[in-house]
């Protein structure tokens, strides 16, 4: 239940941040568009007097460049939104209380662990003792050891494969799983 509230909070905060950033990007894009349009109008008058035959060609070139630049700006802004969103989610998870973090580890272990695997812990906040006390760890006969790495989370080492459950990797995985949906909203 706590995890659902965390996910709802994360999504709410992320949506709010994304809306603000996207709104600012559209405003900036409109300002740039207006500035460019003002420039085009002024230049158009001058060009009409000097080179009436070239007027349409030059205006079209500026228009194409404007559309390209606007698309580049919007694309970069949308990419920044995704990057900021993922970073905000990671920061939110890293700021959880020790109890909530242990609960998150428990849910991840319940979902991904198999009997007799090894949990390589790379947490600065959670100790091996905290994880060993979990009933699911005892039930699955998991061995908990300190692992190496800078990313918060853990790796499950099994007979057939290892499972990376570091938070940054999990966030990237969720993004990749939902990339088509996210891209359809942003792009």
N, C-alpha and C positions, 0 to 999 in steps of 0.2 A: 504494500500500500504506500509505504514511504517512497519507494522508487517511482511509482506513478506520479506522486506529487512533485518529485524532483524533476521528472521528465516534463510535466506540465509547466513547471516554473521555468525550466530551461527554454522550452519552446516559446512560452509567452515572452520572456526577456529577449530571446533571439528575434522573434517576429517584430517586437517593438523597435529593437536596434536596427533591424533590416529596413523597416518602414522609414525610420528617420534618415538613415543613410541614403536610401533610394530617393526619398523626397528631396533631400539636399542635392543629390546628383541631378535630378530633373530640373531643379531651380537653376543650378549652375549651368546646365546644358542650355536652358532657355535663355539665360543671360548671355551666354556665349553666342548663341544663335542670333539674338537681337543685335549684339555688337557686330557680328559678321554681316548681318543683313543691312545694318546702317552703313557699314563700310562699302558694301556692294552697291547700294543705292547711290552713294556719293560718287563712287568710281564710274558707275553707269552713265551718270550725267556728263562727266568729263569725256568718257569714251564716245558718247553719242556725237559730241562736237568734233572730236579728232578722227575717230575711225568707226563710222557707223556700220560698216560692213563686218567689223570684228566684234561688235557689241554682244550679239547672241552667243558667240563661241566663248568669249571670256566669262560671261555670266554663268554659262553652263559649267565651265571648269571650276569656278568658285563654289557653285552649288554642290557639285560632286565632292569637292574637297571638304566642304562643310558637313555633308552627310557622313563622309568617312570619319572625320574627326569626332563628330557626335557619337557615332557608333563605337569608335575606339574608347572615348571617355566613358560611355555607358558600360561597355564590356569590362573595362578596368574597374569601374565602380562595383559592378556585380561580382567580379572576382574578389574584390576587397571585402564585400559583404560576406561571402562564403568563408573567407579566411578569418575575418573578425568573429563570425558566428562560431566557427570551430574553436577558436581561441577562447571565446567567452564560455563555451560549454566546458572546455578543459579547466579553465580557472574556477568555474562554479564547482566542478567536481573536486578539485584540489582544495577548495575552501570548506568542504563538508566537515562536520565534526568527526571526531574519531569514531564515535558510535555509528554515525551514518555511513562512514567509510567502511567500517567492518561489515555493516549490513550489506553494502554494495558488493564487497568481496564475497560475502556468503552467497548472494544471489548469483554472482558470476560463477562461483564454484559449483553451485547446484545445477546451473545450466550447462556448463562445459566440462566439468571434471568427470573422469572415469576412475574406476577402482584401481588402487595401487599406483596412481600417478604421483609425481613430485611437483610441489608448488615452489617455484623459485621466486621469492618475494623481492621486489625492488622498490619497496615503500620506505619513505622517510618518516611517515607518521605511524604506520602499523608495524608491529613486531611479529616475529614468528610465533611467539606465545599467544598473541591475540588471535591468530588464525588457527593454531592448534587446538584452541578451546572450542572451536565451532563444532557442533554435532555432525554436520555434513562431512567434515574432515575426518572425524573418527569413523563415521559410518562407511566412508569410501576407502578407509585405510590409506589416506594421503600422507605423504611425508612433506614437511614444510622446511625449506632451507632458505638462507639468504642468497639472493641472486646478484648478478652484476648488471649495472645499467643505470642510466640517469632518469629514465622515464618511470613515472609513478604507476604501479600496478604489479602484475606478476605474469609468469609464464608457467603453463602446465606442461610438464615433460612426461610424455607417455611412451608406450612401447612402439607405436607406429608413427606418431608425429608429435610435434610440439605445438601448443596453442598460445599465441601471444595475446595476453589479456591486459596489456598496458593501456591506460586510458586514452592516450593519444592515438594509438593504433585502433582501438575500438571506435573512437569518434570518426576517424578516417574511414573505417569499414562501414559504419552506418551511413556516412555521407555517400560512399561509393554505391551502396545498395539502393539508396534513394536518389541518386544523381539525376536520373531521368525526370523524376517528379520535381526536384529542386530546380533543375535547368528549365523545365517548362514554365515554372513560376517566374524565375529571374530573367530568362533569355527568351 
